[in-house]
Amino acid sequence: MKHAKLNSSRALLSAAAGTLAVLLVAGATPAAAQAPDAADRCTPDVMRLCSEFVPDADRIVKCLKVKRRQLSPSCASALQPRSASKKKNRS
């Protein structure tokens, strides 16, 4: 029973990571404007905030947008366009 739950959790996490990678590449912000490790940095937020929408990438994107103020600092900065983060660093 314990192994079944572990395998189920791993499958869900893998699906979330794969979905997140797809949505980051095809999402609203161009992939080039995102951190290259955005999928890794945001998977915990997807699981915490939007897991009920996995593996539907469109619904995950909508969920993340709605809950953007609840994103971890790491995920939020990973999804922020690089030009905006560079402007902040110059100030």
C-alpha angles and dihedrals in degrees: 000000000000091000091050091055091047092050090047091051091048091049091050092047091048091049091049093049092048092047092047091051090052094047092047091053094044099028132115095275114062111255091234088062093056131078111268090235095049093119092055093045095047103040092088090052092049090051093046100042109021109020092125089068097053122150095018102096095191092054092045090054091050091047093050090049092051092047097038091125089058095053118116114255089247094055094041092053091045091056095043114104109259093233090060093049091048090053090053091050092052094053 
